[in-house]
Structure formats: structure tokens, C-alpha cells
């Protein structure tokens, strides 16, 4: 039985981690190819800053969040704009949400964007202040070598070859159905089984993976090694895989022995409070439990909304390092909004 749980969870972890890495690589490529213009043009009116910063927060992963934090600590955007980013951002969990329930994710992100803009405008209107310190931070920066894209050297190194083979193998497993075999968890299906129930989703992500293969072939050595290998494969992939595998395995075992669905349905308010408090942690990973519970149909939408609003992945880390006052004030506002929206949603969502 344990062996079956391990295989089922491993299959789900490979599927989700593969999709997350593919989307991360595409966004990294977009940022570099645009020479950083993807984050440009932010110093407008405060309302414009709030809207654009909330949009940056919607971008899956950490780059949009790092951009907003850096712009805030440089005095370019307002505290309300920073709060808007943190509410709209779901960190690396956004990739997982897109992998697990792509259709729901799009309208959830849109809803978060609207909530973020309203909250950001209110914060600026009330004149709330989070403290500021001029620093330089963020992993979204364009390196010196990236500015010479027309003269990039390309060598098929072992790192490029390993990523190419890995993505190609993932495409084969994805389209062959090797990652959608039914598991043996609770209720006979397993948490990790059929994470992408719509067949079109496999073909869509397969096509996106083909684009990544093209990027690996055409990308310059610096981009492939520094941005794709060191930033995504070495930094993000291990933590994403381990967190996803751990969460899936724990939930599969727990659900096999306990009726968690009934407990959650009777304690939605407690789950909303828990999701909001856990969101204070400036780290991608702990929040995956709420994403997974929602994907499996055991946690209602209000719980997921509270989690998404309260947490922002890694985006809060540079802010915590450079402006602790700003971090805790922003997190306090985020938690208040998360609790308000979560409990309000309980009235309309069953």
C-alpha cells in the first residue's frame, strides 16, 4: 500500500513540477527577450502604479513580485501598489494552480487582480505608509551579457543537453498518458491521479514544452546556463518537486485513513483563518496544501482565496530583508483582506 502511495504521489509530483518548470522557463525567456521592458513604464499616477503592480503580481512565479518590491524600495511605486502586488501574487503556487485546474485558475487570478486593485487604492487613499529604503534587489534583473543578445554564443553543453533531454522526456510522458494513470489513494483515485482531467490541457502544455525545446536550442549560453539552469533548474525545481511530492504523499496517506473532506466541510471558518495565517510565511511550499485540497474538491473556494490573498511566495523575502516595517504592515493588511474575502465568500459559495 505504501509503495502504491509513493508511486501515485511521485507521478503527480513529476507532472506538476514539469509543468511548473516549463512555464517558468517561458516567462524567463519573455523577460529577457523584452530586455526588461516587460516591467517598464511604472512611474505614472498612484492609481496606475497600483494597477500595473497588481498585474505584475498576477505573473506566476517570483519575477513580478521581485520587480514590485525593488521598485517600491527604490521609491518608484507607492505602498498601496506594493500591497496590491502581494494580494494578486500567488508565487510559485500560481504555476501549480495552472497545472492542476487551469480553467478555474484564470478567473481566480482575475478575481484576485480586482481585489488587489481595490485594496491598493484604499491603502493609498488612507495614506498608509510602509517605510522605505533605497536598495537594489530582485532576481528579475537583466544581466550585462543579456544586452548583447544579437551576438550570443551557442554551445551544446551538458547542461543544455540535460535540460533538452529532460523536457523531451517530459513531453513524451505527458502525451503518452504515462503521467495520468489512475492511482490507489483515497476513494480509489488518489490525490495525484488525473490532475489534468481535460485532454486539451495535456496537448496545450505539450505545445508549450515544444517552445521550451526551441528556446534551449536557440538560446545563448549565458541565458541557458544562468537563467534556465542556475535560476530555474537548480534553485526552483528541487524545492517545487520536494514540496509537491511531500504534500501529495502526506495527503494521500491521511485521506486513506481519515475523512478529511467531512472535517473541512464542518470547519471552513477555521480553515480560512489557518490559510490566512500560513500566508504570512514568505516561502512557496506551505501553501500548496490548500491548492491541493481545492484541486481534490475537499476545500471550498473561500479557503483557497484566503490562501492566495495572504501569501505571495518568495516575493516578501527581499522586502523582509530591507524593510521589516513594510513587510509586516503589508502582511497585516493582506491577512485582513484574506479573512474578509474568505468569510464573505462563505456566504455566496457553498
C-alpha positions in Angstrom: 0.0 0.0 0.0 2.8 2.4 0.9 4.5 1.6 -2.4 1.3 2.5 -4.3 1.1 5.8 -2.4 4.7 6.6 -3.3 4.2 5.8 -7.0 1.0 7.8 -7.2 2.5 10.8 -5.4 5.7 10.6 -7.5 3.7 10.6 -10.7 1.8 13.7 -9.6 4.9 15.4 -8.4 6.7 14.8 -11.8 3.6 16.1 -13.7 3.2 19.3 -11.7 6.9 20.0 -11.3 7.4 19.6 -15.1 4.6 21.9 -15.9 5.9 24.5 -13.4 9.4 24.4 -14.8 8.1 24.7 -18.4 6.0 27.8 -17.5 8.9 29.3 -15.5 11.3 28.9 -18.5 8.8 30.6 -20.9 8.3 33.6 -18.6 12.1 33.9 -18.0 12.6 33.9 -21.8 9.9 36.5 -22.2 11.5 38.8 -19.7 15.0 38.5 -21.2 13.8 38.8 -24.8 11.9 42.0 -24.0 15.2 43.4 -22.5 13.3 44.0 -19.2 10.7 46.3 -20.9 8.1 43.8 -19.6 8.5 45.6 -16.2 9.0 49.1 -17.6 6.8 52.2 -17.6 5.6 52.0 -14.0 6.2 55.6 -12.7 2.8 57.0 -13.5 0.0 58.1 -11.2 -0.6 56.2 -8.0 -3.6 54.5 -9.5 -1.6 53.4 -12.5 1.1 52.1 -10.2 -1.5 50.0 -8.3 -2.9 48.6 -11.5 0.4 47.7 -13.0 1.8 46.4 -9.8 -1.2 44.1 -9.3 -0.7 43.0 -12.9 2.9 42.1 -12.0 1.6 40.1 -9.1 -0.6 38.1 -11.4 2.5 36.9 -13.3 3.2 33.3 -12.0 6.4 32.9 -10.1 8.6 35.4 -8.3 9.8 37.8 -11.0 6.8 40.1 -11.0 6.9 40.2 -7.2 10.6 40.9 -7.1 10.1 43.7 -9.6 7.4 45.4 -7.5 9.5 45.1 -4.3 12.5 46.5 -5.9 10.5 49.4 -7.4 8.9 50.1 -4.0 12.3 50.1 -2.1 13.6 52.5 -4.8 10.7 54.8 -4.2 9.1 54.3 -7.7 5.8 52.9 -6.6 3.5 53.5 -3.6 2.9 51.3 -0.6 -0.6 50.7 -1.9 0.9 49.4 -5.1 3.1 47.1 -3.1 0.1 45.7 -1.2 -1.7 45.2 -4.5 1.1 43.1 -5.8 1.2 41.0 -2.7 -2.5 40.3 -2.8 -2.5 39.5 -6.5 0.5 37.3 -6.3 0.4 33.6 -5.5 4.1 32.9 -6.0 5.1 29.5 -7.5 1.7 28.2 -6.4 0.2 30.0 -9.4 2.1 27.6 -11.6 0.8 24.7 -9.7 -2.8 26.1 -9.9 -2.5 26.4 -13.6 -1.2 22.8 -13.8 -3.9 21.4 -11.5 -7.0 23.4 -12.5 -6.2 25.7 -15.5 -9.7 26.8 -16.2 -10.5 27.8 -12.6 -7.1 29.4 -12.2 -7.7 32.1 -14.8 -10.9 33.5 -13.3 -9.4 33.2 -9.8 -6.4 35.2 -10.9 -8.8 37.8 -12.4 -10.7 38.0 -9.1 -7.5 38.4 -7.2 -6.5 41.2 -9.5 -9.7 43.1 -8.9 -9.4 42.6 -5.1 -5.8 43.7 -5.2 -6.5 46.9 -7.2 -9.3 47.9 -4.8 -7.2 47.2 -1.7 -4.2 49.1 -3.1 -6.3 52.1 -4.0 -7.8 52.1 -0.5 -4.4 51.9 1.2 -3.1 54.8 -0.8 -6.3 56.8 -0.2 -6.0 56.3 3.5 -2.3 57.4 3.3 -1.0 54.3 4.9 2.8 54.1 4.9 5.1 51.0 5.0 8.6 52.5 5.3 11.1 52.6 2.5 14.8 52.1 2.0 16.7 52.5 -1.2 18.2 49.2 -2.1 18.9 47.0 -5.1 17.3 43.6 -5.2 15.5 41.1 -7.3 16.2 38.1 -9.5 14.4 39.5 -12.4 17.3 41.8 -13.5 18.8 41.8 -16.9 22.5 40.8 -16.9 25.2 42.6 -18.9 25.5 39.6 -21.2 21.8 39.7 -21.9 22.1 43.1 -23.6 24.2 41.6 -26.4 21.6 39.1 -27.5 22.5 39.5 -31.2 26.0 38.2 -30.5 25.2 35.3 -28.3 27.3 32.2 -28.5 25.7 28.9 -28.5 27.4 25.7 -27.4 25.6 22.4 -26.8 26.9 21.9 -23.3 26.0 19.1 -20.9 23.7 21.4 -19.0 21.8 22.4 -22.2 21.7 18.7 -23.3 20.4 17.6 -19.9 17.6 20.2 -19.9 16.7 19.3 -23.5 16.5 15.6 -22.8 14.5 16.2 -19.6 12.0 18.4 -21.4 11.7 16.0 -24.3 11.2 13.1 -21.9 8.5 15.1 -20.1 6.7 15.8 -23.4 6.8 12.0 -24.2 5.4 11.1 -20.8 2.8 13.8 -20.9 1.4 13.0 -24.3 1.6 9.2 -23.9 -0.5 9.3 -20.8 2.2 7.9 -18.6 1.5 10.6 -16.0 -2.2 10.3 -15.9 -2.6 6.6 -14.9 -5.0 6.2 -12.0 -3.5 5.9 -8.5 -4.7 4.0 -5.5 -5.3 6.7 -2.8 -8.4 7.6 -1.0 -11.7 6.9 -2.7 -9.9 4.7 -5.2 -8.5 7.5 -7.2 -5.5 9.1 -5.4 -4.9 12.8 -4.9 -2.3 12.8 -7.6 -4.4 11.0 -10.2 -5.9 12.9 -13.1 -4.6 16.3 -12.1 -5.2 17.4 -15.6 -8.6 15.9 -16.4 -9.1 17.8 -19.6 -7.3 16.2 -22.5 -6.7 19.5 -24.2 -4.6 20.6 -21.2 -2.0 17.9 -22.0 -1.8 19.0 -25.6 -1.5 22.6 -24.6 1.3 22.0 -22.2 2.9 19.7 -24.6 3.0 22.5 -27.2 4.4 24.9 -24.6 7.1 22.4 -23.8 8.0 22.3 -27.5 8.6 26.0 -27.4 10.9 25.5 -24.4 12.9 22.9 -26.6 13.2 25.6 -29.2 14.4 28.1 -26.6 17.0 25.5 -25.4 18.3 25.1 -29.0 18.4 28.8 -29.9 19.1 30.5 -26.6 22.6 31.9 -25.9 25.0 30.2 -23.5 24.6 32.8 -20.8 20.8 32.7 -20.9 20.6 28.9 -20.9 23.2 28.4 -18.1 22.5 31.4 -15.8 18.7 32.0 -16.2 17.4 28.5 -17.0 19.9 26.2 -15.4 21.0 28.1 -12.3 17.9 30.1 -11.6 15.1 27.6 -12.5 16.5 24.1 -12.6 18.9 24.4 -9.6 17.1 26.9 -7.5 13.4 26.3 -8.1 13.0 22.7 -9.4 14.2 20.9 -6.3 12.1 22.8 -3.8 9.0 22.7 -6.0 9.4 18.9 -6.6 10.0 18.1 -2.9 7.2 20.3 -1.6 4.7 18.9 -4.2 5.8 15.3 -3.6 5.6 15.8 0.2 2.2 17.4 0.2 0.8 14.8 -2.2 2.2 11.9 -0.2 1.0 13.2 3.1 -2.5 14.0 1.9 -2.8 10.6 0.1 -1.9 8.8 3.3 -4.1 11.0 5.5 -7.1 10.7 3.2 -6.7 7.0 3.2 -7.2 6.8 7.0 -9.4 9.9 7.8 -12.4 11.5 6.2 -10.8 14.9 5.9 -13.5 16.2 3.5 -16.2 16.0 6.2 -13.9 17.7 8.8 -13.1 20.6 6.4 -16.8 21.0 5.5 -17.6 21.4 9.2 -14.6 23.7 9.8 -14.4 26.0 6.8 -14.1 29.1 9.1 -11.1 27.6 10.9 -9.5 26.6 7.5 -9.9 30.2 6.3 -8.1 31.5 9.4 -5.4 28.9 9.1 -4.8 29.7 5.4 -4.6 33.4 6.2 -2.1 32.9 9.0 0.1 30.4 7.0 0.2 33.0 4.2 2.5 35.2 6.4 5.3 32.7 5.7 7.4 34.3 2.8 8.0 31.0 1.1 6.5 28.9 -1.7 5.6 25.5 -0.5 3.5 25.5 2.7 0.5 27.0 0.8 0.4 24.0 -1.6 -1.7 22.1 0.8 -4.6 24.5 0.3 -4.2 24.4 -3.5 -4.1 20.6 -3.5 -7.2 20.3 -1.2 -9.1 22.6 -3.5 -8.0 20.7 -6.6 -9.2 17.4 -5.0 -12.6 19.0 -4.2 -12.1 18.8 -0.4 -11.5 22.5 0.3 -14.0 25.1 -0.9 -13.2 28.3 -2.8 -13.2 30.6 0.2 -10.3 28.7 1.7 -8.2 28.9 -1.5 -9.0 32.6 -1.9 -7.8 33.4 1.6 -4.6 31.5 1.0 -3.9 33.2 -2.4 -4.6 36.7 -1.0 -2.5 36.2 2.2 0.6 34.6 0.6 2.9 35.8 -2.1 5.6 33.1 -2.4 9.1 34.4 -2.3 8.2 38.0 -3.1 8.2 39.0 0.5 11.7 37.8 1.2 13.6 40.8 -0.2 11.1 43.2 1.4 11.6 41.5 4.8 15.3 41.9 4.4 15.2 45.6 3.5 12.1 46.9 5.1 10.7 44.9 8.0 8.2 47.5 8.8 6.9 47.5 5.3 6.8 43.7 5.3 4.8 43.3 8.5 2.4 46.2 7.7 1.8 44.8 4.2 1.3 41.3 5.6 -1.1 42.6 8.2 -3.2 44.2 5.5 -3.0 41.1 3.4 -4.3 38.9 6.2 -7.1 41.3 7.0 -8.2 41.3 3.3 -7.8 37.5 3.2 -10.0 37.0 6.2 -12.6 39.5 5.0 -12.8 38.0 1.5 -12.7 34.4 2.8 -15.6 34.9 5.2 -17.6 37.0 2.7 -17.2 34.2 0.1 -18.6 31.7 2.6 -21.9 33.5 2.3 -22.1 33.1 -1.5 -20.0 30.0 -2.2 -21.1 26.6 -0.8 
